[in-house]
Amino acid sequence: MGPDHAALIRLDSAVHPSTVKRAADLIRRHLDPADLGEPVETIARRYLRNIRIDGLTTLRNHDPRGWPAETYVEGLEHLTAAQAAGRGIILWVAPMIFSALATKRALHKAGIPLHHLSTSTHGSSSRSRVGIRYISSIRVKAENRYLAERVVIPESGAMHQPLRRLSFLLGEGAVVSVRLGSMGAQPQVVPFLKGHIRVATGAPSLALRTNAVLLPVVTTRTAPTAFTIRIGVPLRTDVLGSAVERRAAIVEALARQLEPFARRWPDQVCWHHGLFHPRTKQPGPAALLVDDP
């Protein structure tokens, strides 16, 4: 454990109890405390700490001495099989706290040119020009060294140009990554653990349109400076039915693949990103045409 991480642990006592309670409530909505093996509040503290560590690793990545982290990729055979078949590949990246930077670095290290779909505000909770210029740019610059290309959704949210570019890339057999998000024109809501997950269906729609292979990706921090990227089995896009039914089947299959990871690493799931909802309350309609938060 490096000194930066140790400092964050010492600062845990400064986290307000109400913040821990809110985080614990988020986790408790979806997981049974009896199945976790430790108090939910303990997991919530780790969850809040992981969010801060993620920000710290992004800053550390700007250090000229480099980011001293090890990344490992599991399931690479699913990607290479799709490449051998001459098909484009969409990596559908699960909402895990450490996925943004570690996933890109690991695939770059594995020699895979990656084209990532991103919003203009990626890395910042603010949509202001100040947020984009001074906050978003910190994360974007850290990630860009590991990307072949960043395909950016404009501030207007218009998807025509990004989709045209992604369709071309997939037709050329390229690897495209899309972060799993909740805001889209036709979101699909499916059961997830004790609640629901609301998923934008832009990635499966793109896969259906381009005959690309759709691969779920889950990234976890397995040691203080080690990250494992797991590429799951392809999500079937050849199911029968209407386009709506096919998208629903894809999202349901995705949810089943993600559930074991959420149970194993509840402190690394982005419970705060608005994808997850209690079963007693169905999420409302979507407002934006955005897949990537």
Secondary structure, 3 states (H helix, E strand, C coil): CCHHHHHHHHHHHHCCHHHHHHHHHHHHCCCCHHHCCCCHHHHHHHHHHHHHHHHHHHHHCCCCCCCCCEEEEECHHHHHHHHHCCCCEEEEECCECCHHHHHHHHHHHCCCCEEEEEECCCCCCCCCHHHHHHHHHHHHHHHHCCCCEEEEECCCCCCHHHHHHHHHHHHCCCEEEEECCCCCCCCEEEEECCEEEEECCHHHHHHHHHCCEEEEEEEEEEECCEEEEEECCCECCCCCCCHHHHHHHHHHHHHHHHHHHHHHCCCCECHHHCCEEECCCCCCCCCCCCCCC
